[in-house]
């Protein structure tokens, strides 16, 4: 009786693991397709200022700040609108994905009367991009979030001009909605090992 129960539990666990693996494979496939579409939609000139990659199960679109904003500003420039329109068009095709926009700066202090520090600047820049995606390109605001990371998420050394330039970026992070995955976790088979 106990062996039969144990076999049933193992079979239920194996089925559950297969469902999780299938969900991850589907997510990975969607991320690759999304990355390929984004890369193909951008011109060679745009790809100099835009980096698209999959990292830890999500798609990152990193946009250089000089493409989006003037120095120390959070007003999106006209040059960026064409690139953002291409990104938005693809985002519309992936309605089941959430979009987080993160602003990042270098460590050079900013001195503007209406911007207190790099935290403010990075958050204002992220908010500007979110509002462009919503207001100009019709992305559902319920899918959008804006965050400022300030100077505290560097990808390069701030000791060189090239490093500072790499750190000044805005990232659009596209993540699958976790509802389906959380539903799978809620359906995890319960162990009856305590009863054995």
mmCIF file of the C-alpha atoms, coordinates in Angstrom:
data_MODEL
# 
_entry.id   MODEL 
# 
loop_
_atom_site.group_PDB 
_atom_site.id 
_atom_site.type_symbol 
_atom_site.label_atom_id 
_atom_site.label_alt_id 
_atom_site.label_comp_id 
_atom_site.label_asym_id 
_atom_site.label_entity_id 
_atom_site.label_seq_id 
_atom_site.pdbx_PDB_ins_code 
_atom_site.Cartn_x 
_atom_site.Cartn_y 
_atom_site.Cartn_z 
_atom_site.occupancy 
_atom_site.B_iso_or_equiv 
_atom_site.pdbx_formal_charge 
_atom_site.auth_seq_id 
_atom_site.auth_comp_id 
_atom_site.auth_asym_id 
_atom_site.auth_atom_id 
_atom_site.pdbx_PDB_model_num 
ATOM 1   C CA . UNK A 1 1   ? 0.000  0.000  0.000   1.00 0.00 ? 1   UNK A CA 1 
ATOM 2   C CA . UNK A 1 2   ? 2.761  2.434  0.967   1.00 0.00 ? 2   UNK A CA 1 
ATOM 3   C CA . UNK A 1 3   ? 4.785  1.525  -2.141  1.00 0.00 ? 3   UNK A CA 1 
ATOM 4   C CA . UNK A 1 4   ? 1.760  2.126  -4.354  1.00 0.00 ? 4   UNK A CA 1 
ATOM 5   C CA . UNK A 1 5   ? 1.221  5.514  -2.718  1.00 0.00 ? 5   UNK A CA 1 
ATOM 6   C CA . UNK A 1 6   ? 4.888  6.366  -3.188  1.00 0.00 ? 6   UNK A CA 1 
ATOM 7   C CA . UNK A 1 7   ? 4.771  5.408  -6.896  1.00 0.00 ? 7   UNK A CA 1 
ATOM 8   C CA . UNK A 1 8   ? 1.699  7.630  -7.346  1.00 0.00 ? 8   UNK A CA 1 
ATOM 9   C CA . UNK A 1 9   ? 3.531  10.526 -5.667  1.00 0.00 ? 9   UNK A CA 1 
ATOM 10  C CA . UNK A 1 10  ? 6.607  10.023 -7.867  1.00 0.00 ? 10  UNK A CA 1 
ATOM 11  C CA . UNK A 1 11  ? 4.429  9.934  -10.999 1.00 0.00 ? 11  UNK A CA 1 
ATOM 12  C CA . UNK A 1 12  ? 2.612  13.108 -9.912  1.00 0.00 ? 12  UNK A CA 1 
ATOM 13  C CA . UNK A 1 13  ? 5.955  14.816 -9.207  1.00 0.00 ? 13  UNK A CA 1 
ATOM 14  C CA . UNK A 1 14  ? 7.356  13.749 -12.597 1.00 0.00 ? 14  UNK A CA 1 
ATOM 15  C CA . UNK A 1 15  ? 4.273  15.108 -14.364 1.00 0.00 ? 15  UNK A CA 1 
ATOM 16  C CA . UNK A 1 16  ? 4.609  18.385 -12.443 1.00 0.00 ? 16  UNK A CA 1 
ATOM 17  C CA . UNK A 1 17  ? 8.320  18.670 -13.310 1.00 0.00 ? 17  UNK A CA 1 
ATOM 18  C CA . UNK A 1 18  ? 7.509  18.066 -16.992 1.00 0.00 ? 18  UNK A CA 1 
ATOM 19  C CA . UNK A 1 19  ? 4.895  20.868 -16.859 1.00 0.00 ? 19  UNK A CA 1 
ATOM 20  C CA . UNK A 1 20  ? 7.488  23.247 -15.358 1.00 0.00 ? 20  UNK A CA 1 
ATOM 21  C CA . UNK A 1 21  ? 10.099 22.286 -17.986 1.00 0.00 ? 21  UNK A CA 1 
ATOM 22  C CA . UNK A 1 22  ? 7.529  22.732 -20.780 1.00 0.00 ? 22  UNK A CA 1 
ATOM 23  C CA . UNK A 1 23  ? 6.561  26.171 -19.401 1.00 0.00 ? 23  UNK A CA 1 
ATOM 24  C CA . UNK A 1 24  ? 10.233 27.217 -19.252 1.00 0.00 ? 24  UNK A CA 1 
ATOM 25  C CA . UNK A 1 25  ? 10.875 25.915 -22.790 1.00 0.00 ? 25  UNK A CA 1 
ATOM 26  C CA . UNK A 1 26  ? 7.870  27.860 -24.086 1.00 0.00 ? 26  UNK A CA 1 
ATOM 27  C CA . UNK A 1 27  ? 9.102  31.012 -22.319 1.00 0.00 ? 27  UNK A CA 1 
ATOM 28  C CA . UNK A 1 28  ? 12.640 30.536 -23.702 1.00 0.00 ? 28  UNK A CA 1 
ATOM 29  C CA . UNK A 1 29  ? 11.267 30.069 -27.238 1.00 0.00 ? 29  UNK A CA 1 
ATOM 30  C CA . UNK A 1 30  ? 9.137  33.215 -26.955 1.00 0.00 ? 30  UNK A CA 1 
ATOM 31  C CA . UNK A 1 31  ? 12.140 35.188 -25.661 1.00 0.00 ? 31  UNK A CA 1 
ATOM 32  C CA . UNK A 1 32  ? 14.311 34.060 -28.582 1.00 0.00 ? 32  UNK A CA 1 
ATOM 33  C CA . UNK A 1 33  ? 11.575 34.903 -31.096 1.00 0.00 ? 33  UNK A CA 1 
ATOM 34  C CA . UNK A 1 34  ? 11.063 38.316 -29.459 1.00 0.00 ? 34  UNK A CA 1 
ATOM 35  C CA . UNK A 1 35  ? 14.805 39.038 -29.470 1.00 0.00 ? 35  UNK A CA 1 
ATOM 36  C CA . UNK A 1 36  ? 15.095 38.069 -33.146 1.00 0.00 ? 36  UNK A CA 1 
ATOM 37  C CA . UNK A 1 37  ? 12.124 40.259 -34.126 1.00 0.00 ? 37  UNK A CA 1 
ATOM 38  C CA . UNK A 1 38  ? 13.554 43.231 -32.222 1.00 0.00 ? 38  UNK A CA 1 
ATOM 39  C CA . UNK A 1 39  ? 17.017 42.842 -33.733 1.00 0.00 ? 39  UNK A CA 1 
ATOM 40  C CA . UNK A 1 40  ? 15.659 42.465 -37.285 1.00 0.00 ? 40  UNK A CA 1 
ATOM 41  C CA . UNK A 1 41  ? 13.389 45.508 -36.938 1.00 0.00 ? 41  UNK A CA 1 
ATOM 42  C CA . UNK A 1 42  ? 16.243 47.866 -36.012 1.00 0.00 ? 42  UNK A CA 1 
ATOM 43  C CA . UNK A 1 43  ? 18.605 49.395 -38.554 1.00 0.00 ? 43  UNK A CA 1 
ATOM 44  C CA . UNK A 1 44  ? 22.381 48.893 -38.371 1.00 0.00 ? 44  UNK A CA 1 
ATOM 45  C CA . UNK A 1 45  ? 22.695 52.511 -37.264 1.00 0.00 ? 45  UNK A CA 1 
ATOM 46  C CA . UNK A 1 46  ? 20.189 51.954 -34.432 1.00 0.00 ? 46  UNK A CA 1 
ATOM 47  C CA . UNK A 1 47  ? 21.933 48.750 -33.349 1.00 0.00 ? 47  UNK A CA 1 
ATOM 48  C CA . UNK A 1 48  ? 25.026 50.835 -32.521 1.00 0.00 ? 48  UNK A CA 1 
ATOM 49  C CA . UNK A 1 49  ? 23.038 52.399 -29.655 1.00 0.00 ? 49  UNK A CA 1 
ATOM 50  C CA . UNK A 1 50  ? 20.717 49.479 -28.832 1.00 0.00 ? 50  UNK A CA 1 
ATOM 51  C CA . UNK A 1 51  ? 21.685 46.128 -27.338 1.00 0.00 ? 51  UNK A CA 1 
ATOM 52  C CA . UNK A 1 52  ? 19.105 43.310 -27.241 1.00 0.00 ? 52  UNK A CA 1 
ATOM 53  C CA . UNK A 1 53  ? 19.777 40.157 -25.222 1.00 0.00 ? 53  UNK A CA 1 
ATOM 54  C CA . UNK A 1 54  ? 18.109 37.440 -23.154 1.00 0.00 ? 54  UNK A CA 1 
ATOM 55  C CA . UNK A 1 55  ? 19.375 37.202 -19.591 1.00 0.00 ? 55  UNK A CA 1 
ATOM 56  C CA . UNK A 1 56  ? 17.938 35.115 -16.746 1.00 0.00 ? 56  UNK A CA 1 
ATOM 57  C CA . UNK A 1 57  ? 14.765 34.343 -18.656 1.00 0.00 ? 57  UNK A CA 1 
ATOM 58  C CA . UNK A 1 58  ? 13.887 37.916 -19.648 1.00 0.00 ? 58  UNK A CA 1 
ATOM 59  C CA . UNK A 1 59  ? 14.587 40.122 -22.675 1.00 0.00 ? 59  UNK A CA 1 
ATOM 60  C CA . UNK A 1 60  ? 16.700 43.243 -22.087 1.00 0.00 ? 60  UNK A CA 1 
ATOM 61  C CA . UNK A 1 61  ? 16.755 46.130 -24.539 1.00 0.00 ? 61  UNK A CA 1 
ATOM 62  C CA . UNK A 1 62  ? 19.503 48.514 -23.484 1.00 0.00 ? 62  UNK A CA 1 
ATOM 63  C CA . UNK A 1 63  ? 19.356 51.978 -25.096 1.00 0.00 ? 63  UNK A CA 1 
ATOM 64  C CA . UNK A 1 64  ? 22.264 54.423 -24.881 1.00 0.00 ? 64  UNK A CA 1 
ATOM 65  C CA . UNK A 1 65  ? 21.278 57.672 -23.166 1.00 0.00 ? 65  UNK A CA 1 
ATOM 66  C CA . UNK A 1 66  ? 22.764 59.878 -25.913 1.00 0.00 ? 66  UNK A CA 1 
ATOM 67  C CA . UNK A 1 67  ? 20.281 58.320 -28.329 1.00 0.00 ? 67  UNK A CA 1 
ATOM 68  C CA . UNK A 1 68  ? 17.323 59.124 -26.058 1.00 0.00 ? 68  UNK A CA 1 
ATOM 69  C CA . UNK A 1 69  ? 18.156 62.311 -24.139 1.00 0.00 ? 69  UNK A CA 1 
ATOM 70  C CA . UNK A 1 70  ? 20.339 65.386 -24.103 1.00 0.00 ? 70  UNK A CA 1 
ATOM 71  C CA . UNK A 1 71  ? 22.892 65.468 -21.285 1.00 0.00 ? 71  UNK A CA 1 
ATOM 72  C CA . UNK A 1 72  ? 21.208 65.952 -17.918 1.00 0.00 ? 72  UNK A CA 1 
ATOM 73  C CA . UNK A 1 73  ? 17.732 65.941 -19.480 1.00 0.00 ? 73  UNK A CA 1 
ATOM 74  C CA . UNK A 1 74  ? 14.789 63.563 -19.265 1.00 0.00 ? 74  UNK A CA 1 
ATOM 75  C CA . UNK A 1 75  ? 12.965 64.881 -22.363 1.00 0.00 ? 75  UNK A CA 1 
ATOM 76  C CA . UNK A 1 76  ? 12.943 62.189 -25.054 1.00 0.00 ? 76  UNK A CA 1 
ATOM 77  C CA . UNK A 1 77  ? 14.523 63.547 -28.237 1.00 0.00 ? 77  UNK A CA 1 
ATOM 78  C CA . UNK A 1 78  ? 13.082 63.129 -31.727 1.00 0.00 ? 78  UNK A CA 1 
ATOM 79  C CA . UNK A 1 79  ? 15.878 60.773 -32.815 1.00 0.00 ? 79  UNK A CA 1 
ATOM 80  C CA . UNK A 1 80  ? 14.652 58.201 -30.278 1.00 0.00 ? 80  UNK A CA 1 
ATOM 81  C CA . UNK A 1 81  ? 11.024 58.208 -31.418 1.00 0.00 ? 81  UNK A CA 1 
ATOM 82  C CA . UNK A 1 82  ? 11.595 56.076 -34.527 1.00 0.00 ? 82  UNK A CA 1 
ATOM 83  C CA . UNK A 1 83  ? 13.449 53.422 -32.542 1.00 0.00 ? 83  UNK A CA 1 
ATOM 84  C CA . UNK A 1 84  ? 10.869 53.459 -29.744 1.00 0.00 ? 84  UNK A CA 1 
ATOM 85  C CA . UNK A 1 85  ? 8.078  53.108 -32.325 1.00 0.00 ? 85  UNK A CA 1 
ATOM 86  C CA . UNK A 1 86  ? 9.710  49.913 -33.658 1.00 0.00 ? 86  UNK A CA 1 
ATOM 87  C CA . UNK A 1 87  ? 10.083 48.520 -30.144 1.00 0.00 ? 87  UNK A CA 1 
ATOM 88  C CA . UNK A 1 88  ? 6.471  49.449 -29.296 1.00 0.00 ? 88  UNK A CA 1 
ATOM 89  C CA . UNK A 1 89  ? 5.162  47.736 -32.433 1.00 0.00 ? 89  UNK A CA 1 
ATOM 90  C CA . UNK A 1 90  ? 6.720  44.463 -31.302 1.00 0.00 ? 90  UNK A CA 1 
ATOM 91  C CA . UNK A 1 91  ? 5.600  44.973 -27.693 1.00 0.00 ? 91  UNK A CA 1 
ATOM 92  C CA . UNK A 1 92  ? 2.031  45.174 -28.996 1.00 0.00 ? 92  UNK A CA 1 
ATOM 93  C CA . UNK A 1 93  ? 2.444  41.705 -30.534 1.00 0.00 ? 93  UNK A CA 1 
ATOM 94  C CA . UNK A 1 94  ? 3.478  40.289 -27.152 1.00 0.00 ? 94  UNK A CA 1 
ATOM 95  C CA . UNK A 1 95  ? 0.491  41.344 -25.050 1.00 0.00 ? 95  UNK A CA 1 
ATOM 96  C CA . UNK A 1 96  ? 1.178  38.701 -22.380 1.00 0.00 ? 96  UNK A CA 1 
ATOM 97  C CA . UNK A 1 97  ? 4.498  40.288 -21.442 1.00 0.00 ? 97  UNK A CA 1 
ATOM 98  C CA . UNK A 1 98  ? 5.061  43.007 -18.844 1.00 0.00 ? 98  UNK A CA 1 
ATOM 99  C CA . UNK A 1 99  ? 7.424  45.901 -19.569 1.00 0.00 ? 99  UNK A CA 1 
ATOM 100 C CA . UNK A 1 100 ? 9.733  47.426 -16.951 1.00 0.00 ? 100 UNK A CA 1 
ATOM 101 C CA . UNK A 1 101 ? 11.708 50.523 -17.971 1.00 0.00 ? 101 UNK A CA 1 
ATOM 102 C CA . UNK A 1 102 ? 14.807 51.169 -15.840 1.00 0.00 ? 102 UNK A CA 1 
ATOM 103 C CA . UNK A 1 103 ? 16.857 54.356 -15.974 1.00 0.00 ? 103 UNK A CA 1 
ATOM 104 C CA . UNK A 1 104 ? 20.588 54.167 -15.154 1.00 0.00 ? 104 UNK A CA 1 
ATOM 105 C CA . UNK A 1 105 ? 23.230 56.893 -14.822 1.00 0.00 ? 105 UNK A CA 1 
ATOM 106 C CA . UNK A 1 106 ? 26.966 57.200 -14.327 1.00 0.00 ? 106 UNK A CA 1 
ATOM 107 C CA . UNK A 1 107 ? 28.352 58.457 -10.997 1.00 0.00 ? 107 UNK A CA 1 
ATOM 108 C CA . UNK A 1 108 ? 28.865 62.092 -12.023 1.00 0.00 ? 108 UNK A CA 1 
ATOM 109 C CA . UNK A 1 109 ? 26.709 64.278 -9.754  1.00 0.00 ? 109 UNK A CA 1 
ATOM 110 C CA . UNK A 1 110 ? 24.040 66.262 -11.568 1.00 0.00 ? 110 UNK A CA 1 
ATOM 111 C CA . UNK A 1 111 ? 23.475 69.942 -10.821 1.00 0.00 ? 111 UNK A CA 1 
ATOM 112 C CA . UNK A 1 112 ? 20.046 71.055 -12.048 1.00 0.00 ? 112 UNK A CA 1 
ATOM 113 C CA . UNK A 1 113 ? 17.541 73.013 -10.056 1.00 0.00 ? 113 UNK A CA 1 
ATOM 114 C CA . UNK A 1 114 ? 14.668 70.609 -10.759 1.00 0.00 ? 114 UNK A CA 1 
ATOM 115 C CA . UNK A 1 115 ? 16.701 67.364 -10.437 1.00 0.00 ? 115 UNK A CA 1 
ATOM 116 C CA . UNK A 1 116 ? 18.193 66.628 -7.026  1.00 0.00 ? 116 UNK A CA 1 
ATOM 117 C CA . UNK A 1 117 ? 20.525 63.751 -7.959  1.00 0.00 ? 117 UNK A CA 1 
ATOM 118 C CA . UNK A 1 118 ? 21.093 60.745 -10.222 1.00 0.00 ? 118 UNK A CA 1 
ATOM 119 C CA . UNK A 1 119 ? 18.226 58.856 -8.572  1.00 0.00 ? 119 UNK A CA 1 
ATOM 120 C CA . UNK A 1 120 ? 15.845 61.570 -9.733  1.00 0.00 ? 120 UNK A CA 1 
ATOM 121 C CA . UNK A 1 121 ? 17.339 61.712 -13.220 1.00 0.00 ? 121 UNK A CA 1 
ATOM 122 C CA . UNK A 1 122 ? 17.178 57.946 -13.745 1.00 0.00 ? 122 UNK A CA 1 
ATOM 123 C CA . UNK A 1 123 ? 13.585 57.709 -12.488 1.00 0.00 ? 123 UNK A CA 1 
ATOM 124 C CA . UNK A 1 124 ? 12.471 60.701 -14.592 1.00 0.00 ? 124 UNK A CA 1 
ATOM 125 C CA . UNK A 1 125 ? 14.073 59.188 -17.692 1.00 0.00 ? 125 UNK A CA 1 
ATOM 126 C CA . UNK A 1 126 ? 12.348 55.840 -17.120 1.00 0.00 ? 126 UNK A CA 1 
ATOM 127 C CA . UNK A 1 127 ? 9.037  57.623 -16.570 1.00 0.00 ? 127 UNK A CA 1 
ATOM 128 C CA . UNK A 1 128 ? 9.507  59.622 -19.790 1.00 0.00 ? 128 UNK A CA 1 
ATOM 129 C CA . UNK A 1 129 ? 10.021 56.437 -21.822 1.00 0.00 ? 129 UNK A CA 1 
ATOM 130 C CA . UNK A 1 130 ? 7.002  54.766 -20.188 1.00 0.00 ? 130 UNK A CA 1 
ATOM 131 C CA . UNK A 1 131 ? 4.840  57.784 -21.039 1.00 0.00 ? 131 UNK A CA 1 
ATOM 132 C CA . UNK A 1 132 ? 6.052  57.781 -24.666 1.00 0.00 ? 132 UNK A CA 1 
ATOM 133 C CA . UNK A 1 133 ? 5.233  54.067 -24.963 1.00 0.00 ? 133 UNK A CA 1 
ATOM 134 C CA . UNK A 1 134 ? 1.764  54.704 -23.525 1.00 0.00 ? 134 UNK A CA 1 
ATOM 135 C CA . UNK A 1 135 ? 0.813  58.073 -25.008 1.00 0.00 ? 135 UNK A CA 1 
ATOM 136 C CA . UNK A 1 136 ? 2.527  57.984 -28.404 1.00 0.00 ? 136 UNK A CA 1 
ATOM 137 C CA . UNK A 1 137 ? 2.476  54.278 -29.196 1.00 0.00 ? 137 UNK A CA 1 
ATOM 138 C CA . UNK A 1 138 ? -0.581 52.941 -27.353 1.00 0.00 ? 138 UNK A CA 1 
ATOM 139 C CA . UNK A 1 139 ? 1.035  50.394 -25.040 1.00 0.00 ? 139 UNK A CA 1 
ATOM 140 C CA . UNK A 1 140 ? -1.411 49.453 -22.275 1.00 0.00 ? 140 UNK A CA 1 
ATOM 141 C CA . UNK A 1 141 ? -0.220 51.282 -19.125 1.00 0.00 ? 141 UNK A CA 1 
ATOM 142 C CA . UNK A 1 142 ? -1.205 48.284 -16.988 1.00 0.00 ? 142 UNK A CA 1 
ATOM 143 C CA . UNK A 1 143 ? 1.732  46.430 -18.574 1.00 0.00 ? 143 UNK A CA 1 
ATOM 144 C CA . UNK A 1 144 ? 4.224  49.241 -17.857 1.00 0.00 ? 144 UNK A CA 1 
ATOM 145 C CA . UNK A 1 145 ? 6.426  50.052 -14.850 1.00 0.00 ? 145 UNK A CA 1 
ATOM 146 C CA . UNK A 1 146 ? 9.143  52.687 -14.436 1.00 0.00 ? 146 UNK A CA 1 
ATOM 147 C CA . UNK A 1 147 ? 12.141 52.467 -12.121 1.00 0.00 ? 147 UNK A CA 1 
ATOM 148 C CA . UNK A 1 148 ? 15.265 54.511 -11.486 1.00 0.00 ? 148 UNK A CA 1 
ATOM 149 C CA . UNK A 1 149 ? 18.495 52.746 -10.529 1.00 0.00 ? 149 UNK A CA 1 
ATOM 150 C CA . UNK A 1 150 ? 20.630 55.890 -10.384 1.00 0.00 ? 150 UNK A CA 1 
ATOM 151 C CA . UNK A 1 151 ? 24.345 55.158 -10.484 1.00 0.00 ? 151 UNK A CA 1 
ATOM 152 C CA . UNK A 1 152 ? 23.988 51.957 -8.452  1.00 0.00 ? 152 UNK A CA 1 
ATOM 153 C CA . UNK A 1 153 ? 23.629 49.409 -11.265 1.00 0.00 ? 153 UNK A CA 1 
ATOM 154 C CA . UNK A 1 154 ? 26.805 49.966 -13.318 1.00 0.00 ? 154 UNK A CA 1 
ATOM 155 C CA . UNK A 1 155 ? 27.799 47.596 -16.114 1.00 0.00 ? 155 UNK A CA 1 
ATOM 156 C CA . UNK A 1 156 ? 31.236 49.205 -16.560 1.00 0.00 ? 156 UNK A CA 1 
ATOM 157 C CA . UNK A 1 157 ? 33.850 51.083 -14.552 1.00 0.00 ? 157 UNK A CA 1 
ATOM 158 C CA . UNK A 1 158 ? 33.013 54.764 -14.001 1.00 0.00 ? 158 UNK A CA 1 
ATOM 159 C CA . UNK A 1 159 ? 36.727 55.682 -14.063 1.00 0.00 ? 159 UNK A CA 1 
ATOM 160 C CA . UNK A 1 160 ? 36.813 56.043 -17.846 1.00 0.00 ? 160 UNK A CA 1 
ATOM 161 C CA . UNK A 1 161 ? 34.656 58.068 -20.226 1.00 0.00 ? 161 UNK A CA 1 
ATOM 162 C CA . UNK A 1 162 ? 33.738 54.902 -22.148 1.00 0.00 ? 162 UNK A CA 1 
ATOM 163 C CA . UNK A 1 163 ? 32.668 53.207 -18.911 1.00 0.00 ? 163 UNK A CA 1 
ATOM 164 C CA . UNK A 1 164 ? 30.538 56.190 -17.899 1.00 0.00 ? 164 UNK A CA 1 
ATOM 165 C CA . UNK A 1 165 ? 28.960 56.218 -21.343 1.00 0.00 ? 165 UNK A CA 1 
ATOM 166 C CA . UNK A 1 166 ? 28.028 52.508 -21.044 1.00 0.00 ? 166 UNK A CA 1 
ATOM 167 C CA . UNK A 1 167 ? 26.499 53.097 -17.602 1.00 0.00 ? 167 UNK A CA 1 
ATOM 168 C CA . UNK A 1 168 ? 24.264 55.912 -18.890 1.00 0.00 ? 168 UNK A CA 1 
ATOM 169 C CA . UNK A 1 169 ? 21.487 53.809 -20.365 1.00 0.00 ? 169 UNK A CA 1 
ATOM 170 C CA . UNK A 1 170 ? 17.797 53.049 -20.211 1.00 0.00 ? 170 UNK A CA 1 
ATOM 171 C CA . UNK A 1 171 ? 16.783 49.409 -20.203 1.00 0.00 ? 171 UNK A CA 1 
ATOM 172 C CA . UNK A 1 172 ? 13.446 48.082 -21.369 1.00 0.00 ? 172 UNK A CA 1 
ATOM 173 C CA . UNK A 1 173 ? 12.989 44.727 -19.653 1.00 0.00 ? 173 UNK A CA 1 
ATOM 174 C CA . UNK A 1 174 ? 10.331 42.460 -21.128 1.00 0.00 ? 174 UNK A CA 1 
ATOM 175 C CA . UNK A 1 175 ? 9.112  39.686 -18.858 1.00 0.00 ? 175 UNK A CA 1 
ATOM 176 C CA . UNK A 1 176 ? 6.449  37.047 -19.332 1.00 0.00 ? 176 UNK A CA 1 
ATOM 177 C CA . UNK A 1 177 ? 3.549  37.450 -16.947 1.00 0.00 ? 177 UNK A CA 1 
ATOM 178 C CA . UNK A 1 178 ? 4.084  35.067 -14.083 1.00 0.00 ? 178 UNK A CA 1 
ATOM 179 C CA . UNK A 1 179 ? 0.410  34.101 -13.653 1.00 0.00 ? 179 UNK A CA 1 
ATOM 180 C CA . UNK A 1 180 ? 0.703  30.814 -15.565 1.00 0.00 ? 180 UNK A CA 1 
ATOM 181 C CA . UNK A 1 181 ? 3.916  29.885 -13.799 1.00 0.00 ? 181 UNK A CA 1 
ATOM 182 C CA . UNK A 1 182 ? 2.454  30.726 -10.385 1.00 0.00 ? 182 UNK A CA 1 
ATOM 183 C CA . UNK A 1 183 ? -0.624 28.638 -11.211 1.00 0.00 ? 183 UNK A CA 1 
ATOM 184 C CA . UNK A 1 184 ? 1.690  25.693 -11.886 1.00 0.00 ? 184 UNK A CA 1 
ATOM 185 C CA . UNK A 1 185 ? 3.457  26.219 -8.564  1.00 0.00 ? 185 UNK A CA 1 
ATOM 186 C CA . UNK A 1 186 ? 0.096  26.331 -6.772  1.00 0.00 ? 186 UNK A CA 1 
ATOM 187 C CA . UNK A 1 187 ? -0.741 22.962 -8.360  1.00 0.00 ? 187 UNK A CA 1 
ATOM 188 C CA . UNK A 1 188 ? 2.436  21.305 -7.082  1.00 0.00 ? 188 UNK A CA 1 
ATOM 189 C CA . UNK A 1 189 ? 1.746  17.798 -5.825  1.00 0.00 ? 189 UNK A CA 1 
ATOM 190 C CA . UNK A 1 190 ? 1.708  17.640 -2.061  1.00 0.00 ? 190 UNK A CA 1 
ATOM 191 C CA . UNK A 1 191 ? 3.881  15.034 -0.460  1.00 0.00 ? 191 UNK A CA 1 
ATOM 192 C CA . UNK A 1 192 ? 2.233  12.557 1.840   1.00 0.00 ? 192 UNK A CA 1 
ATOM 193 C CA . UNK A 1 193 ? 5.572  11.416 3.189   1.00 0.00 ? 193 UNK A CA 1 
ATOM 194 C CA . UNK A 1 194 ? 4.536  12.302 6.737   1.00 0.00 ? 194 UNK A CA 1 
ATOM 195 C CA . UNK A 1 195 ? 1.804  9.691  6.474   1.00 0.00 ? 195 UNK A CA 1 
ATOM 196 C CA . UNK A 1 196 ? 4.244  6.891  5.521   1.00 0.00 ? 196 UNK A CA 1 
# 
